[in-house]
Amino acid sequence: MGHSPSRSNGAGNPLPSRFARFRRRLRLHRRRRSGDDSASARNIAADEFAGIARIRIVKADMQFKDKFFACLSLGERTYRTDKSDNTQRPVWDSEKKVIVETNGPHIARISVFETNRFSKNTLVGYCDVDLFEMLTKDLEEHSEDLPLLDPSSSKTTVGSITISCYIEDPVETEQSFARRVLAIVDYDENGTLSLSEFSDLMKAFGNKLAVAKIEELFRQADTNGDGIVDIDELAALLADQQEKEPLISNCPVCGEDLGKYDKINDMIHMTLCFDEGTGNQIMTGGFLTDKQASYGWMFKLSEWAHFSTYDVGLHSGSTASHILVFDRRTKRIVEEVIDGKIVLSMRALYQSKVGLTLINTGVKDLLKNLSEKQGKKMNSPESAKDIPKFLELFKDQINMDEVNGPIESFKTFNEFFIRGLKPGARPIAYGDQDGIATCAADSRLMAFCSVDESTRLWIKGRKFSIEGLLGTSAHSNALRNGSLVIFRLAPQDYHRFHVPVSGTVEKFVEIPGCLYTVNPIAVNSKYCNVFTENKRVISIISTSEFGKVAFVAIGATMVGSITFLKNEGDYVHKGDEFGYFSFGGSTVICVFEKDAIQFDADLVANSERSLETLVSVGMTLGVSTRNKGLQVPELQKCSLE
């Protein structure tokens, strides 16, 4: 890479006070583009920068007429096109430039929504694009027709979409920027800069030091001594100077100071900030998820009035209206589906003193009785009719292609809820290495090296402790001050849990208790102690690599029962099926001895942001610290199928 930042617009204004006007116009242009995000908000290592991808969503061919729009999601950013005309073949011709990192997100999700005037817009199809594959195409611009998949079944096609992708490498990005910078002050449009034009450019950059030695820089740039600076010479100067003494002190578009990180981040920032596109419509940005981008004017009004917010991290009270998690496989922020009325009722019950009073005056018993009745109902043959409605509600989150059996084979709702998966649907990472722990459930995960970390970042109950979680019968000195990992299962998840480590099951301890919800709204509440008051079953597993590990299965609202499939004295292998939860949301907590495990770096980094990570059974969890020679590739640097 060895090249420097550079970035350009295309709106030069050669008048007496052209520099101030130039910057003002660029900033105004920036504000009009409602969603552009600064790439320098996060430091990117130079050796991780692969290039900048220009993704263009051209058109689609759908199975019915409507007004459609498309969303592009990559990592923690989502962009959307405008709405099409009422047609079966919408045309958007919208584009966006995004950063491609060698170890960063590279699976772009394109989602197509049909619009509804009063209700929420509906997701009708999606496709995934691997930008790394695009990097290998020996084409100037790769265009492709891709099938749009049904959100409820990846084997069903609902239409097709045409996209094109072009990847710039760092050298090309820099040269393109130099060309556009040159155009700002190339008043005679001959593709070169005279000393006068070069002087104007240095002044426009706002670097006083550069202005003081303009003639010296001009001679340095004019390598062939012909009295003018061409594009190649300007690009070389920008590259050379940015390594030594940057010519551009702050971004002329947004005004942000440059040089916070390194030349690569400055280049990326300015390249995206200055981008004028290629004449096609630029997608609107500023969204975290495609669901957020799909909401209509009612949601925007509620957000403006602060009734609803979208953000990453720990929130309580009214701001906990949207649960966002980081999908480890796709490296995207996704939104958890939950009914708005349920959110409001949970907030009222768990996030207020009034709710606490209700809990202490009979709601505990009410939740328990309600869960028992619901459990019986879900075991009745009549409950099977609810399966299709459940699948429709979570159609983009339940993959029926991996379920072991058709819908018709489930005679009750609970049979479907505790469904098994086809062999191979959840491969176990490093199955032959007991020193590597794996994820115990399809869930949203939080990993903490200590109880103090967990209570600072996530668990806000008044009395949470390892002793309180395990109880006197299961707790031991070995687990005091240990590390813990929380696997939160939502109703749409595969509800069988698996063993994260290999070892011998020493004992099971059942602790009766309440059935509070395990939703973050309750876990993040200071008014109740979900994990230490809920019904739970604890298994102690003795291992050679991690010492003792406590496996805690915690019941929750609407959970009929917790069932284990192993017995005391059994030897279990990492990845073995360990048991299941019946209907409802639920949680597994694993407690490791202090300093016995080094959790994967990406899980810890997300947890430090109070951001849950969406994981699947069998993904890597961490490495035993007892085996110093064991090296495991970081998952975020692996290409996942």
C-alpha positions in Angstrom: 0.0 0.0 0.0 2.5 2.7 0.8 0.3 5.5 -0.5 -1.4 8.4 1.0 -4.8 9.8 1.6 -6.4 11.9 -0.9 -9.8 12.9 -1.7 -11.7 15.2 -3.9 -15.0 16.7 -4.8 -15.9 18.4 -8.0 -17.2 21.7 -7.1 -14.3 24.3 -7.4 -15.3 27.9 -7.4 -12.5 30.2 -8.7 -13.4 33.6 -7.4 -11.3 36.1 -5.3 -12.3 34.4 -1.9 -12.5 31.0 -3.6 -11.0 29.0 -0.7 -13.6 30.0 1.9 -16.4 29.6 -0.7 -14.9 26.2 -1.8 -15.0 24.8 1.7 -18.5 26.2 2.5 -20.0 24.7 -0.7 -18.5 21.3 0.1 -19.8 21.4 3.6 -23.3 22.3 2.3 -23.1 19.5 -0.2 -22.1 17.2 2.6 -25.1 18.2 4.7 -27.5 17.6 1.9 -26.3 14.0 1.6 -28.3 12.9 4.7 -26.6 9.8 5.7 -22.9 9.7 4.8 -20.8 8.4 7.6 -17.2 9.2 8.3 -14.9 6.3 7.6 -12.3 7.7 10.0 -14.6 7.1 13.0 -12.8 3.8 13.5 -9.1 3.2 13.0 -8.3 0.8 10.2 -4.8 -0.8 10.1 -3.0 -0.1 6.8 -2.4 -3.8 6.1 -6.2 -4.5 6.5 -7.3 -2.0 3.9 -8.2 -3.9 0.8 -9.9 -1.1 -1.2 -13.1 0.8 -1.7 -16.1 -0.9 -3.3 -18.7 1.0 -5.3 -21.9 -1.1 -5.2 -24.7 -0.2 -7.5 -28.2 -1.6 -7.2 -29.5 -1.4 -10.7 -33.0 -3.0 -10.9 -35.1 -6.1 -10.0 -37.6 -8.4 -11.5 -40.3 -9.3 -8.9 -43.3 -11.6 -9.0 -45.9 -8.9 -8.4 -46.4 -5.1 -8.8 -45.7 -2.7 -6.0 -43.6 0.2 -4.9 -40.2 -1.3 -3.9 -37.0 -0.1 -2.4 -33.8 -1.9 -1.6 -31.3 -1.8 1.3 -27.6 -2.5 1.3 -26.1 -3.7 4.7 -22.4 -4.1 5.4 -21.0 -4.4 8.9 -22.6 -1.7 11.1 -23.9 0.4 8.3 -27.1 0.2 6.1 -28.1 2.3 3.1 -31.3 2.4 1.1 -32.5 3.4 -2.3 -35.5 5.6 -3.1 -38.9 4.0 -3.6 -39.6 2.8 -7.1 -42.7 3.4 -9.2 -45.6 0.9 -8.9 -44.1 -1.8 -11.1 -43.1 -5.4 -11.3 -39.7 -4.4 -12.6 -38.4 -1.6 -10.3 -35.3 0.4 -11.4 -33.2 2.2 -8.8 -29.8 2.7 -10.3 -28.5 3.7 -6.9 -24.9 3.3 -5.7 -22.8 3.6 -2.5 -19.1 3.4 -1.8 -18.1 1.2 1.1 -14.8 0.2 2.7 -13.5 -3.3 2.2 -11.1 -4.6 4.9 -9.2 -7.9 4.6 -10.3 -8.9 8.1 -13.5 -6.9 8.2 -17.1 -7.4 7.0 -17.2 -8.7 3.5 -20.7 -10.2 3.1 -23.0 -7.5 1.9 -26.8 -8.2 2.4 -29.2 -6.7 -0.2 -32.8 -6.7 1.0 -35.9 -5.7 -1.1 -39.0 -4.4 0.7 -42.5 -3.8 -0.6 -44.0 -0.6 0.8 -47.2 -0.3 2.8 -48.8 3.0 3.4 -49.9 2.5 7.0 -48.3 -0.7 8.3 -44.6 -1.6 8.3 -42.9 -2.2 5.0 -42.5 -5.9 4.3 -39.2 -7.7 3.5 -39.9 -9.8 0.4 -36.5 -11.0 -0.7 -32.8 -10.8 -0.1 -29.4 -11.9 -1.4 -25.8 -11.9 -0.1 -22.8 -10.7 -2.0 -19.3 -11.7 -1.1 -17.1 -8.7 -1.8 -14.0 -10.8 -1.5 -15.2 -12.8 -4.5 -15.6 -9.5 -6.4 -12.0 -8.7 -5.6 -10.9 -11.8 -7.6 -12.9 -10.8 -10.7 -10.5 -9.6 -13.4 -13.0 -7.0 -14.7 -13.2 -3.3 -14.5 -16.8 -3.5 -13.2 -18.5 -6.8 -12.4 -22.3 -6.9 -13.1 -24.4 -9.8 -12.1 -28.1 -10.9 -11.9 -28.7 -12.6 -8.5 -31.7 -14.6 -7.3 -33.7 -13.0 -4.6 -34.4 -15.5 -1.9 -37.5 -15.9 0.2 -36.8 -14.8 3.8 -38.5 -17.9 5.1 -36.6 -20.4 2.9 -33.3 -19.9 1.2 -34.4 -22.6 -1.4 -37.3 -20.5 -2.7 -36.7 -17.7 -5.2 -39.0 -14.7 -5.2 -37.4 -12.7 -8.0 -34.0 -11.5 -9.3 -31.9 -8.4 -8.8 -29.2 -6.8 -10.9 -26.2 -5.3 -9.1 -22.7 -4.2 -10.2 -19.6 -3.9 -8.1 -16.3 -2.2 -8.7 -13.4 -2.4 -6.3 -10.7 0.3 -6.2 -7.3 -0.7 -4.8 -5.4 1.9 -2.6 -3.2 3.1 -5.5 -6.2 3.6 -7.8 -8.1 5.4 -5.0 -5.2 7.8 -4.5 -4.8 8.5 -8.2 -8.5 9.1 -8.6 -8.4 11.5 -5.7 -5.4 13.3 -7.1 -7.2 13.7 -10.4 -10.3 15.2 -8.7 -8.2 17.5 -6.5 -6.4 18.7 -9.5 -9.7 19.5 -11.2 -10.6 21.9 -8.4 -8.1 24.5 -9.4 -7.4 23.4 -13.0 -9.0 26.6 -14.3 -8.0 26.1 -17.9 -8.9 22.4 -17.8 -5.8 21.2 -19.4 -5.1 18.4 -16.9 -2.1 20.2 -15.4 -1.4 22.8 -12.7 0.7 25.9 -13.1 2.5 27.4 -10.2 -0.5 29.8 -9.7 -3.0 27.0 -9.7 -0.8 24.8 -7.5 -0.6 27.7 -5.0 -4.3 28.0 -4.9 -4.6 24.3 -4.2 -2.2 24.4 -1.3 -4.1 27.3 0.2 -7.4 25.4 -0.2 -5.9 22.5 1.9 -5.6 24.9 4.8 -2.1 23.9 5.8 -0.1 27.0 6.8 3.2 25.2 6.7 2.5 24.0 3.1 1.5 27.6 2.1 4.8 28.9 3.5 6.8 26.7 1.1 4.6 26.5 -2.0 7.5 27.1 -4.4 9.6 24.4 -2.8 6.7 21.9 -3.0 6.0 22.8 -6.6 9.6 22.1 -7.5 9.5 18.9 -5.6 6.3 17.8 -7.5 7.6 19.0 -10.9 10.0 16.1 -11.3 10.6 16.5 -15.0 11.1 20.3 -14.7 8.7 21.4 -17.4 7.1 24.1 -15.2 3.8 22.3 -14.6 2.5 19.5 -12.4 0.5 16.7 -13.9 -1.8 14.1 -12.3 0.9 11.5 -11.7 3.3 14.2 -10.2 0.6 15.5 -7.9 -0.4 11.9 -6.8 3.3 11.2 -6.1 3.6 14.4 -4.1 0.5 13.7 -2.0 1.7 10.2 -1.3 5.2 11.3 -0.4 4.2 14.2 1.7 1.5 12.4 3.6 4.1 10.0 4.8 6.3 12.8 6.1 4.3 15.9 6.6 0.7 15.8 5.5 -0.4 18.6 3.2 -4.1 18.3 4.1 -4.7 19.2 7.8 -8.5 18.8 7.9 -11.2 17.5 5.6 -12.5 20.3 3.4 -15.9 18.7 3.4 -16.8 18.0 7.0 -14.0 20.0 8.6 -12.7 17.0 10.7 -9.1 17.1 11.7 -7.0 14.6 9.9 -3.9 12.7 11.1 -5.7 11.1 14.1 -4.7 7.7 13.0 -2.6 7.3 9.8 -2.5 8.1 6.1 -4.8 5.2 5.2 -7.6 6.4 7.4 -7.2 9.9 6.2 -7.4 8.7 2.6 -10.5 6.6 3.3 -12.2 9.4 5.2 -11.6 11.9 2.4 -12.4 9.5 -0.4 -15.8 8.8 0.9 -16.4 12.3 2.1 -15.6 13.9 -1.2 -17.3 11.3 -3.3 -19.6 12.6 -6.0 -20.5 9.2 -7.3 -20.6 8.5 -11.0 -23.7 10.4 -11.8 -26.1 7.7 -10.4 -28.2 8.4 -7.4 -26.4 8.0 -4.1 -28.1 5.8 -1.5 -29.3 7.3 1.7 -27.2 6.2 4.7 -27.2 6.6 8.5 -29.0 3.4 9.3 -27.8 0.5 11.5 -30.1 -2.2 10.2 -32.3 -2.8 7.2 -35.3 -2.9 9.4 -34.5 0.6 10.6 -34.1 1.7 7.0 -37.4 0.2 6.1 -39.5 2.0 8.6 -41.8 4.8 7.3 -42.7 8.3 8.4 -44.5 7.1 11.6 -41.3 5.7 13.0 -39.3 8.7 11.9 -41.7 10.9 13.8 -41.5 8.8 16.9 -37.7 8.9 16.7 -37.7 12.7 16.2 -40.0 12.9 19.3 -37.6 10.6 21.3 -40.2 7.9 21.8 -37.9 5.5 19.9 -34.1 5.4 19.4 -31.7 3.2 17.5 -28.2 2.8 19.0 -25.7 0.2 19.9 -25.0 -0.5 23.6 -26.6 -0.6 27.0 -29.8 1.3 27.3 -32.6 1.2 29.8 -36.1 2.6 30.2 -37.7 4.2 27.2 -34.6 3.9 25.0 -34.6 0.1 25.1 -37.1 0.0 22.2 -35.0 -1.8 19.7 -32.7 -4.7 20.6 -29.7 -4.7 18.2 -27.2 -7.6 18.1 -24.0 -8.2 16.1 -24.3 -11.2 13.7 -21.0 -13.0 14.0 -21.3 -14.9 10.8 -22.2 -12.0 8.5 -20.6 -9.3 10.7 -23.7 -7.2 10.4 -25.9 -5.4 13.0 -29.3 -7.0 13.0 -32.5 -6.2 14.9 -34.3 -8.7 17.1 -37.9 -9.1 16.2 -40.2 -8.4 19.2 -43.7 -7.1 19.4 -44.0 -3.4 20.4 -46.8 -4.1 22.9 -44.6 -6.6 24.6 -41.7 -4.1 24.8 -44.0 -1.6 26.4 -45.3 -4.1 29.0 -41.8 -5.3 29.9 -40.6 -1.7 30.4 -43.5 -1.0 32.6 -43.0 -4.1 34.7 -39.2 -4.3 34.9 -37.9 -0.7 34.5 -39.9 1.1 37.2 -40.5 1.2 40.9 -44.2 0.7 40.2 -43.3 -2.5 38.3 -41.1 -3.6 41.2 -44.1 -3.2 43.6 -46.3 -5.3 41.3 -43.6 -8.0 41.1 -43.4 -8.1 44.9 -47.2 -8.3 45.3 -48.1 -11.3 43.2 -46.8 -10.9 39.7 -44.1 -13.6 40.4 -46.9 -16.1 41.0 -48.9 -14.8 38.0 -45.9 -15.3 35.7 -45.3 -18.8 37.0 -49.0 -19.8 36.6 -49.1 -18.2 33.2 -46.0 -20.1 32.1 -47.4 -23.4 33.4 -50.7 -22.9 31.5 -49.0 -21.9 28.3 -46.7 -24.9 28.6 -49.7 -27.2 28.8 -51.4 -25.4 25.9 -48.3 -25.8 23.7 -48.3 -29.5 24.3 -51.8 -29.9 23.0 -52.5 -31.1 19.4 -54.5 -27.9 18.8 -51.3 -25.9 19.3 -49.9 -27.2 16.0 -52.0 -24.7 14.1 -49.9 -21.9 15.6 -46.7 -23.2 13.8 -47.3 -21.5 10.4 -48.1 -18.2 12.2 -44.9 -18.4 14.2 -42.9 -19.1 11.1 -44.5 -16.1 9.4 -43.6 -13.8 12.3 -39.9 -14.9 12.2 -39.7 -15.8 8.5 -36.3 -14.2 8.0 -34.8 -15.8 11.2 -35.9 -19.4 11.0 -34.3 -21.5 8.3 -36.6 -24.5 7.7 -34.1 -26.0 5.3 -32.0 -27.1 8.2 -34.8 -28.5 10.3 -34.9 -32.2 10.7 -38.4 -32.9 9.3 -41.2 -31.0 7.5 -43.7 -28.9 9.4 -46.4 -31.6 9.1 -44.3 -33.9 11.2 -44.7 -31.8 14.4 -47.9 -32.8 16.2 -47.7 -30.0 18.8 -46.2 -26.6 18.9 -43.7 -27.7 21.6 -42.5 -30.5 19.3 -41.7 -27.9 16.8 -40.2 -25.6 19.4 -37.6 -28.2 20.5 -37.0 -29.3 16.9 -33.8 -31.0 16.0 -31.6 -30.1 13.1 -30.2 -32.1 10.2 -26.8 -33.7 10.7 -24.0 -31.3 10.0 -26.2 -28.2 10.4 -24.1 -27.1 13.4 -20.5 -28.2 12.8 -18.3 -28.1 15.9 -15.2 -26.0 15.5 -12.0 -27.9 16.3 -13.9 -30.9 17.4 -10.7 -32.9 18.1 -9.2 -30.2 20.4 -10.6 -30.2 23.9 -8.6 -27.0 24.7 -11.0 -25.0 22.6 -14.4 -24.3 24.0 -17.4 -23.8 21.7 -20.7 -22.0 21.9 -23.4 -23.9 23.8 -26.5 -22.5 22.0 -27.9 -20.6 19.1 -28.2 -17.3 21.0 -27.1 -13.8 21.7 -23.9 -14.0 23.7 -22.1 -11.8 26.2 -18.7 -12.8 27.6 -17.1 -11.3 30.7 -13.8 -12.1 32.4 -15.2 -11.2 35.8 -18.5 -10.6 37.7 -17.4 -6.9 38.1 -17.2 -6.6 34.3 -20.6 -8.2 33.8 -22.4 -5.9 36.3 -20.7 -2.8 35.0 -21.6 -3.6 31.4 -24.7 -5.7 31.4 -26.3 -7.2 34.5 -27.9 -4.4 36.5 -29.6 -6.5 39.2 -28.9 -5.5 42.7 -27.5 -8.7 44.1 -25.9 -10.6 41.2 -23.0 -12.9 42.2 -21.5 -16.3 41.2 -22.6 -17.6 44.6 -26.1 -16.4 44.2 -26.3 -17.8 40.7 -25.0 -21.3 41.6 -26.5 -21.6 45.1 -24.7 -23.3 48.0 -25.0 -26.8 46.7 -23.2 -26.1 43.3 -20.9 -23.3 44.2 -17.3 -24.0 45.0 -14.1 -22.0 45.8 -12.8 -23.0 42.3 -15.5 -21.0 40.6 -15.3 -17.9 42.9 -14.5 -14.8 40.9 -14.7 -16.8 37.7 -15.3 -15.8 34.1 -18.8 -16.1 32.7 -20.5 -16.2 29.4 -24.3 -15.6 28.9 -26.2 -17.3 26.0 -29.6 -15.7 25.6 -32.1 -17.7 23.5 -35.0 -15.9 21.9 -38.3 -17.8 20.9 -37.2 -18.1 17.2 -34.0 -19.9 18.1 -33.1 -23.6 17.9 -33.8 -24.4 21.6 -31.5 -27.4 22.2 -28.3 -26.6 24.1 -25.0 -28.4 23.6 -21.9 -29.1 25.8 -19.2 -26.4 25.3 -16.4 -28.4 26.8 -15.4 -32.1 27.1 -15.5 -33.6 30.6 -17.4 -35.6 33.2 -20.8 -34.5 34.5 -20.3 -34.4 38.3 -23.8 -33.4 39.4 -27.1 -31.6 38.7 -28.6 -29.2 41.1 -32.1 -27.8 40.6 -33.0 -24.5 42.1 -36.7 -23.5 42.1 -37.5 -19.8 41.5 -39.4 -17.2 39.5 -39.9 -17.0 35.8 -38.9 -13.4 34.8 -38.2 -12.7 31.2 -34.5 -12.9 30.2 -34.9 -10.1 27.7 -32.2 -7.4 28.1 -34.9 -5.0 29.3 -35.2 -7.1 32.5 -31.5 -8.1 32.7 -30.5 -4.5 32.4 -33.0 -3.4 35.1 -31.8 -2.4 38.6 -35.2 -3.4 40.0 -35.0 -7.2 39.7 -32.4 -10.0 39.8 -33.3 -12.2 36.9 -30.4 -14.7 36.9 -30.3 -15.3 40.7 -34.1 -15.5 41.2 -35.3 -17.5 38.2 -35.8 -21.2 38.2 -32.6 -22.9 37.0 -30.7 -26.2 36.8 -27.0 -26.3 37.3 -24.6 -28.9 36.0 -21.0 -29.1 37.1 -18.6 -30.5 34.5 -15.1 -31.5 35.5 -12.6 -31.0 32.6 -8.9 -31.6 32.1 -8.4 -28.3 30.1 -10.6 -25.8 31.9 -11.0 -27.3 35.5 -14.6 -27.1 36.7 -17.2 -25.5 34.5 -20.7 -24.7 35.7 -23.4 -25.0 33.1 -26.6 -23.1 34.2 -29.8 -23.6 32.3 -32.2 -20.8 33.3 -35.9 -20.8 32.8 -37.9 -17.7 31.8 -41.4 -16.5 31.2 -43.4 -19.0 29.1 -40.7 -21.7 29.5 -42.5 -24.9 30.4 -39.6 -27.0 31.5 -35.8 -27.5 31.3 -34.8 -31.0 30.2 -31.3 -32.5 30.4 -30.4 -35.6 28.3 -27.3 -36.7 30.2 -26.9 -38.1 33.7 -24.5 -37.7 36.5 -21.2 -39.6 35.9 -21.6 -39.4 32.1 -18.6 -38.3 30.0 -19.6 -35.7 27.5 -17.8 -34.5 24.4 -17.7 -30.9 23.3 -20.7 -30.3 20.9 -22.8 -33.2 22.3 -26.5 -32.4 22.7 -27.0 -31.7 26.4 -30.7 -30.8 26.7 -33.5 -28.5 25.6 -35.9 -25.7 26.8 -39.6 -26.0 26.1 -41.6 -23.1 24.8 -40.4 -19.6 25.6 -37.2 -17.5 25.8 -34.4 -18.8 28.0 -30.7 -18.5 28.9 -27.6 -20.6 29.5 -24.8 -19.2 31.6 -21.4 -21.0 31.7 -19.1 -20.1 34.6 -15.4 -20.9 34.2 -12.7 -20.9 36.9 -10.8 -17.6 37.2 -8.3 -17.1 34.3 -9.1 -20.6 33.0 -10.3 -19.4 29.6 -9.3 -16.7 27.1 -12.5 -15.7 25.4 -12.3 -14.9 21.6 -11.3 -11.3 21.1 -14.4 -10.4 19.0 -16.8 -11.6 21.7 -15.0 -9.6 24.4 -14.8 -6.5 22.2 -18.6 -6.6 21.5 -19.4 -7.3 25.2 -17.3 -4.2 26.2 -19.7 -2.2 24.0 -22.7 -3.8 25.7 -23.5 -5.4 22.4 -24.7 -9.0 22.2 -23.1 -11.2 19.6 -25.4 -13.6 17.6 -23.7 -17.0 17.6 -24.5 -20.6 16.6 -23.8 -23.9 18.3 -20.3 -25.0 17.6 -18.7 -21.6 17.0 -15.5 -21.0 18.9 -15.9 -19.5 22.3 -12.4 -19.4 23.8 -9.1 -21.2 24.5 -7.9 -22.9 27.6 -5.1 -20.9 29.3 -3.6 -24.2 30.5 -2.4 -25.1 27.0 -0.1 -22.2 26.2 1.0 -23.7 22.8 -2.5 -23.8 21.4 -3.1 -21.3 18.6 -6.5 -20.7 17.2 -7.2 -18.4 14.3 -9.5 -15.5 15.3 -12.9 -16.1 14.0 -13.3 -12.6 12.6 -10.3 -13.3 10.4 -11.8 -16.5 9.0 -14.0 -16.8 5.9 -17.2 -18.5 7.0 -19.3 -20.6 4.7 
